[in-house]
Amino acid sequence: MEDLRIGVIGLGLRASLARAAHRPGAGAAVTALCDTDPAVLKHQAGVFDAAYVTEDHRRLLDRDDLDAVILMTPDDTHERIAIDCLEAGKAVYVEKPLAITVEGCDAILRAARRTGTRLYVGHNMRHMGVVRLMREAIRRGDIGEPKTVWVRHFVSYGGDYYFKDWHADRTRTTGLLLQKAAHDLDVIHWLAGGYTSRVSAFGDLMLYGDLPRREPGTPRPEGWLREYDWPPTARRDLHHVVDVEDVSVMNMRLDNGVIAAYQQCHFTPDYVRNYTVIGTEGRLENFGDGPGDTVKVWNTGPTGYRGDADVAYRVPDAQGGHGGADTEIITEFLRFVREGGATDTSPVAARMSVAAGYQATMSLRDGGTPYDVPPLDPELVAYFEAGQTRES
């Protein structure tokens, strides 16, 4: 089996995915790189020994010797570059979120259907051990039929990851209920078996609105993402634009009747996601979200508090970023490029998580007014559910 030849567009914080895809002699090799930063491009070319480098993604897409592209540029560029990839006939992995508006997502899906080019979206949490363990327990019937899902998202490093670069600018991300919560909204949909149809949200810029910012054009501080400040109010050197909310709560009704809630806070000292899923016959909850952590199930009662639960499952060991999810999702993408067919990720689900996060952000900025989530064109739904098979 010859190696797939992979081009990478965008070599920033998610360059680890490119390294996961670089498997010379084992099915895939990164052979072409693109980034608008010449220094980054020069450094990464040495990492991959790439034969071709460019600062213009269109030049990369002009090459006939590439089988697929991994797209990891800032969120506001996904729509334009993803469509360019699809129209160039390059199977494309688009890092989540698919786009920063509902219309942008739909434009990408339409382009995939029009061109017949394979589209894959990088919702890697579907490959995290804790998520798969919870999904297996639900599908097995451990808690009966899911009726409500609660997610608490504690983001201790929020000021470092999301407020020292472009993530803090709503013109680049819409907001963190889309940019960051898209992962969790997708997981809620996957666990509950439905998509959000109506949302209401509240939030504010409580923490980072008044902290010291850098002047426009000033580079990020030396040691960023290696050195962290505590308490969060001690942080400085933030991006020159900071206008996305750092505390938010979101309520949602799914199209199958499930009621769900998502909460995100950047004041916390710990960085962890906590899921609670309650069904007709019990509930489950995760304690920690990485390998070696625990998912507990309570499905007998009624009783008072029981810390030991009825069943406790250990999250399996894994290697690689995000609890092994980065390696697994790239493996699935490479298989999809070769063979097509069903995947655990879903472009439709990716669009629906963006749509829920986008409408929640609109609600948040409109005093909590409920917003309906616009449905996706049924013909697009059918196309992707059929495995991206073009009509004869």
C-alpha positions in Angstrom: 0.0 0.0 0.0 1.5 3.3 -1.1 1.5 6.2 1.3 -1.2 8.8 0.9 0.4 12.2 0.1 -0.9 14.8 2.6 -0.7 18.5 2.3 -1.1 20.6 5.5 -2.5 24.2 5.5 -2.0 26.0 8.8 0.8 24.9 11.2 -0.2 26.7 14.5 -1.4 25.2 17.7 -2.9 22.0 16.1 0.3 21.1 14.2 0.3 17.9 16.3 -2.4 16.6 14.0 0.0 16.9 11.1 2.6 15.0 13.1 0.0 12.3 13.7 -0.7 12.0 10.0 3.0 11.8 9.1 3.5 8.0 8.9 6.1 7.4 6.2 6.0 3.8 5.1 2.9 3.2 7.2 0.1 4.6 5.1 0.6 8.4 4.9 3.3 11.1 4.6 3.1 14.8 4.9 4.7 16.1 1.7 3.6 19.7 1.3 3.1 22.5 3.8 1.5 25.9 3.8 1.5 28.7 6.4 1.4 32.4 6.1 4.2 32.8 8.6 7.6 32.2 6.9 9.4 31.4 10.2 6.8 28.7 11.1 6.9 27.3 7.6 10.7 27.0 7.7 10.7 25.3 11.1 8.0 22.8 10.2 9.5 22.0 6.9 12.5 20.6 8.8 10.2 18.6 11.1 8.5 16.8 8.2 11.2 16.9 5.6 8.5 18.2 3.2 9.4 18.5 -0.4 7.2 21.5 -1.1 6.4 24.6 1.0 4.4 27.7 0.2 2.7 30.7 1.9 -0.2 30.5 -0.6 -2.7 27.7 -0.1 -3.9 28.0 -3.7 -0.4 27.0 -4.9 -0.5 23.9 -2.7 -3.9 23.0 -4.1 -2.6 23.3 -7.7 -0.4 20.3 -7.1 -1.4 17.0 -8.7 0.7 14.9 -6.3 -1.5 15.4 -3.2 -4.2 13.0 -2.2 -5.7 15.0 0.7 -5.3 18.1 2.8 -5.5 18.8 6.5 -6.8 22.3 7.1 -6.0 23.9 10.5 -6.0 27.6 9.9 -7.9 30.2 12.1 -11.6 29.6 12.3 -12.7 32.6 10.2 -10.7 31.2 7.2 -12.2 27.7 7.2 -15.1 28.5 4.8 -13.0 30.1 2.1 -10.1 27.6 2.2 -12.3 24.5 2.7 -14.3 25.4 -0.4 -11.1 25.9 -2.3 -9.9 22.5 -1.3 -13.2 20.8 -2.3 -13.2 22.6 -5.7 -9.6 21.5 -6.3 -10.8 17.9 -5.8 -8.7 17.4 -2.6 -10.3 15.3 0.2 -10.1 17.7 3.2 -9.9 17.4 6.9 -11.3 20.6 8.4 -10.4 21.2 12.0 -13.5 22.1 14.2 -15.4 24.3 14.2 -16.5 23.8 10.6 -17.0 27.6 10.2 -18.0 30.6 12.4 -21.5 31.1 11.0 -24.4 28.8 10.0 -24.2 30.1 6.5 -20.5 29.4 6.3 -21.1 25.8 7.3 -23.9 25.3 4.8 -21.7 26.8 2.0 -19.0 24.2 2.7 -21.5 21.3 2.8 -23.0 22.5 -0.5 -19.6 22.7 -2.1 -18.8 19.1 -0.9 -22.0 17.9 -2.5 -21.5 19.9 -5.7 -18.0 18.7 -6.3 -18.3 15.2 -4.9 -15.1 15.7 -2.9 -14.8 14.0 0.4 -15.2 16.2 3.5 -14.2 15.3 7.0 -14.5 17.5 10.1 -12.2 17.1 13.1 -14.4 16.7 16.0 -11.8 14.6 17.8 -13.7 14.3 21.1 -15.8 11.5 19.4 -12.6 9.5 19.7 -11.8 10.4 23.3 -12.0 7.4 25.6 -14.2 9.1 28.1 -16.8 10.0 25.5 -16.8 6.6 23.8 -17.2 5.0 27.2 -20.2 7.1 28.1 -21.7 6.5 24.7 -21.3 2.7 25.0 -22.9 2.7 28.4 -25.9 4.7 27.1 -26.3 2.5 24.0 -26.1 -0.6 26.2 -29.0 0.7 28.2 -27.2 1.3 31.5 -29.4 4.4 32.2 -32.4 3.7 30.0 -33.4 6.4 27.5 -31.5 9.7 27.9 -33.7 12.6 28.9 -31.3 15.4 30.0 -27.6 16.2 29.7 -25.6 18.7 31.7 -22.1 19.8 30.9 -19.8 21.8 33.1 -16.7 23.1 31.4 -14.0 24.4 33.7 -11.4 26.3 31.7 -8.4 27.2 33.9 -6.0 28.0 31.1 -8.6 30.1 29.2 -6.7 33.3 29.4 -3.6 31.7 27.9 -5.2 29.6 25.2 -8.1 31.9 24.2 -7.3 35.5 25.1 -3.7 36.0 24.0 -4.4 35.5 20.3 -7.1 35.8 17.6 -9.6 33.6 19.6 -10.4 36.7 21.8 -11.8 38.5 18.7 -15.4 37.8 17.9 -14.9 38.7 14.2 -12.5 35.7 14.1 -14.6 33.1 16.1 -18.1 34.5 16.8 -17.6 33.5 20.5 -16.5 30.7 22.7 -20.0 29.2 22.8 -19.2 28.4 19.1 -15.4 28.1 19.0 -14.8 26.1 22.2 -18.2 24.7 23.0 -18.6 23.2 19.5 -16.8 20.1 20.9 -19.2 19.7 23.8 -22.3 20.5 21.8 -21.3 17.8 19.4 -20.8 15.3 22.2 -24.2 16.3 23.7 -25.9 15.6 20.4 -24.0 12.3 20.0 -24.8 11.0 23.5 -28.5 12.2 23.4 -29.2 11.1 19.9 -30.7 14.4 18.7 -29.8 17.9 17.5 -30.5 21.2 19.2 -33.6 23.0 17.9 -33.9 25.9 20.4 -31.5 27.7 22.7 -31.3 30.4 25.3 -28.1 31.7 26.8 -26.6 34.2 29.2 -23.0 35.3 29.6 -20.5 38.1 30.1 -16.9 39.2 29.7 -16.3 39.0 33.5 -12.6 38.2 33.8 -10.5 39.3 30.9 -12.3 42.5 29.8 -10.1 44.9 31.9 -6.7 43.0 32.1 -3.6 44.4 30.3 -3.5 43.9 26.5 -0.7 44.0 24.0 -0.5 46.7 21.4 -1.6 45.7 17.9 1.2 43.9 16.0 3.0 43.0 19.2 4.1 39.3 19.3 2.7 37.0 21.9 4.8 36.9 25.1 7.9 34.6 25.3 6.9 31.3 27.0 3.2 31.6 26.3 1.5 28.2 26.6 4.5 27.0 28.7 4.2 29.4 31.7 0.8 30.1 33.3 -0.2 32.7 35.8 -2.4 32.3 38.9 -4.8 33.7 39.9 -6.4 34.4 36.4 -6.7 38.1 37.3 -2.9 38.3 37.3 -2.7 37.6 33.6 -1.4 40.2 31.2 -0.3 40.5 27.5 -3.7 39.7 26.2 -4.7 40.1 22.6 -5.3 43.7 21.6 -9.0 42.8 20.9 -10.9 41.1 23.7 -14.6 41.0 23.1 -15.8 37.4 23.5 -17.4 36.2 26.7 -15.5 34.3 29.3 -18.4 33.1 31.4 -21.5 31.6 29.8 -24.5 29.3 30.4 -26.6 27.8 27.6 -29.9 25.9 27.8 -31.1 23.9 24.8 -34.0 21.7 23.7 -33.1 18.9 21.3 -35.4 17.8 18.4 -36.0 14.5 20.3 -37.2 16.2 23.4 -34.0 16.0 25.4 -33.3 19.0 27.6 -29.6 19.9 27.9 -27.4 22.6 29.5 -23.8 23.7 28.9 -21.8 26.0 31.3 -18.3 27.5 30.6 -16.2 29.4 33.1 -12.6 30.7 32.9 -12.2 31.6 36.6 -11.5 28.0 37.7 -8.2 26.6 38.8 -8.8 23.2 37.0 -9.3 22.3 33.3 -11.8 19.5 32.9 -15.1 18.7 31.4 -17.8 17.1 33.5 -20.8 15.4 31.8 -24.0 14.2 33.5 -26.5 12.2 31.5 -29.8 11.3 33.1 -32.1 8.7 31.6 -35.3 6.9 32.4 -33.5 4.3 34.5 -30.4 6.1 36.0 -27.7 8.5 35.4 -24.0 8.5 34.6 -21.3 11.1 35.3 -17.6 11.3 34.5 -15.0 12.2 37.1 -12.0 13.4 35.1 -11.9 13.2 31.3 -8.6 11.4 30.6 -7.1 7.9 30.6 -7.4 6.3 34.0 -10.3 8.5 35.1 -13.7 7.2 36.0 -17.3 7.1 34.6 -19.8 6.2 37.3 -23.4 4.9 36.8 -26.2 5.0 39.4 -29.2 2.9 38.3 -30.7 1.5 41.5 -32.6 3.4 44.1 -34.1 5.6 45.3 -31.3 6.4 47.8 -29.4 9.2 49.3 -25.9 10.2 48.1 -23.7 7.2 47.1 -20.2 8.1 46.1 -19.4 4.5 45.2 -22.2 4.3 42.5 -23.6 1.0 41.1 -21.0 0.6 38.4 -17.7 2.4 37.8 -15.9 2.2 34.5 -12.2 3.1 34.0 -11.4 5.3 31.0 -8.9 3.2 29.0 -5.3 4.0 28.6 -4.3 5.8 25.4 -1.3 7.4 23.7 -1.2 10.8 22.0 -2.9 14.1 22.4 -6.4 14.5 23.8 -6.4 11.1 25.4 -5.4 9.4 22.2 -8.2 11.0 20.2 -5.8 12.9 17.8 -4.2 9.7 16.6 -7.5 7.9 16.3 -9.2 10.7 14.4 -6.4 11.0 11.9 -6.5 7.2 11.4 -10.2 7.4 10.6 -9.6 10.3 8.2 -6.9 8.4 6.3 -9.1 5.4 6.0 -11.9 7.7 4.8 -9.7 9.2 2.1 -8.8 5.7 0.8 -12.2 4.0 1.1 -14.9 6.5 1.8 -17.9 5.1 3.8 -19.2 5.8 7.3 -17.2 7.6 9.9 -17.8 8.4 13.6 -17.5 12.1 12.9 -20.2 13.7 10.7 -20.2 16.9 8.6 -23.9 17.3 9.4 -23.3 17.0 13.2 -20.4 19.5 12.8 -22.8 22.0 11.2 -25.4 21.4 13.9 -23.0 22.0 16.7 -21.9 25.3 15.1 -25.6 26.2 14.5 -26.4 25.6 18.2 -23.4 27.6 19.4 -24.0 30.4 16.9 -27.6 30.8 17.9 -26.7 30.6 21.6 -24.2 33.4 21.1 -26.9 35.5 19.4 -29.2 34.8 22.4 -26.5 35.7 24.9 -26.0 39.0 23.2 -29.8 39.6 23.1 -30.4 39.3 26.8 -31.2 35.6 26.7 -34.0 35.8 24.1 -34.7 32.2 22.8 -33.4 31.5 19.3 -34.4 28.7 17.0 -31.7 26.7 15.3 -32.2 26.8 11.5 -32.6 23.3 10.0 -30.2 21.9 7.4 -31.4 21.4 3.8 -32.8 17.8 3.8 -31.0 17.1 0.5 -27.7 17.9 2.2 -28.6 15.7 5.2 -29.4 12.8 2.8 -26.2 13.2 0.9 -24.0 13.0 3.9 -26.0 10.2 5.6 -25.5 8.2 2.4 -21.7 8.4 2.8 -21.2 11.4 0.5 -22.2 9.4 -2.6 -23.0 11.5 -5.6 -26.3 11.0 -7.4 -25.9 8.9 -10.6 
